[in-house]
Amino acid sequence: MVSPQSIHIFCHVIDNLGDVGVCWRLSRQFAHEHGLDVTLWVDDLFSLKRLCKTLDLSKDRQGVDGVTVRRWPQDGAVFSPDEVGDVVIEAFACHLPDSYVAAMAQRATHNAAHLVTTGKPKPAWINLEYLSAEAWVEDCHALPSPHTSLPLTKYFFFPGFTEKTGGLILERDLFARRDAFQADAQAKTHFFSELGVQVSSDACVASLFCYSFAPVEDLFKAMQVDAQAIVCLVPQGVASDAVSAFLQQPAIAGAKATSDALTVQVIPFVDQHKYDQLLWGCDINFVRGEDSFVRAQWAGKPFLWQIYQQEENVHAGKLDAFLGHYVDGMPTGSALAMTRFHLAWNGIRDAGALHDQWQALRAALPVLTQHGHDWAQRLSQHGDLASSLLQFIAKIS
Ligand code: TRH
């Protein structure tokens, strides 16, 4: 068996930032921790630039943070067998260009005859799936799907929360960096002041990342009558209508207003590295989609998740499956508070009840804080997605 030297990841941005967020994080991890030659093919460089500020939008091909970032191949692009990656990851069933698949098949055919001379393995083809805590994921994880006409097999690889899945993206040094940051009051103050935020130590600090249709107005009303001062930090561009209605001014970085117990402040939309620090530095985090949802779990803090909505309410089952895992072992009152808030926040139950759910959640915060820390530790025992992928590839090669 020849170990893979190169990985090509293909990412089609459907909407928002989760697809490219996951691919960018994984690309860097393969390059930094596994020494692989990584190429990330993306069809929307603009979205990637929001997470990676140094990206040059004018370039079709560039090296960024140890990764070669390439614009999605143009129609009619032709590839030679040597140009394809030893590992090819098709993120979220994005459909690889036909000419690229043809080159993979050529490599596979050549390979049978020339393995010793070319020294390149048959390409391993992985479809990386979306994250879900539903039970069926374990049954579908790692299933093969042979190509109908070419000598290639694609494998379905599912991230997940159990040992029978591919695990979650987790960098080797993440917990060490998180712990150092959280233990260093000066680093925290410096980080926040760079964002233009001054927080007094007796305030509860929240970060808010959600979809525009989240019941933000109800949340702000609930926070306004909180017994403790709350500072809610909102990256620019998030829930702008509700935020500017509260602020009575455009929701741009630096804008800030206080009403009763609640201060809302707009902060810049930061890169992924700083976004991790934001999650580590806050007392509670509102997150959404897939990647911020996972990062909030690694932050080891209480978090509230707005799940990506799907047709026919499919997301309600996914939310339920996750909460089932998450609240397992929690004291009943805190588990109920966590579950009920999520149902209201996700519009599965009347959002008008958010005020009461917020009060209950606040009361449960000490328990949720301890639980968040323990959960992150426990989850990390399942191994990380990048390592699981490489182990799996070694097995199928
Ligand atoms: O943006 P999302 O909603 O993304 C997705 C996509 O919609 C996708 O199509 C869908 O299938 C998936 O959700 C479930 O949420 P997510 O996944 O959290 O991605 C946001 C990315 O933005 C994540 O990598 C974190 C990053 N981010 C920053 O880097 N800086 C910031 O300031 C903020 C707020 C986020």
Residues whose N, C-alpha, C, O or C-beta is under 5 A from the ligand:
A	BS01	TRH	I14 D15 N16 L17 G18 D19 G21 R50 L51 F209 P235 P268 F269 V270 D271 Q272 Y275 R288 G289 E290 D291 S292 F293 Y308
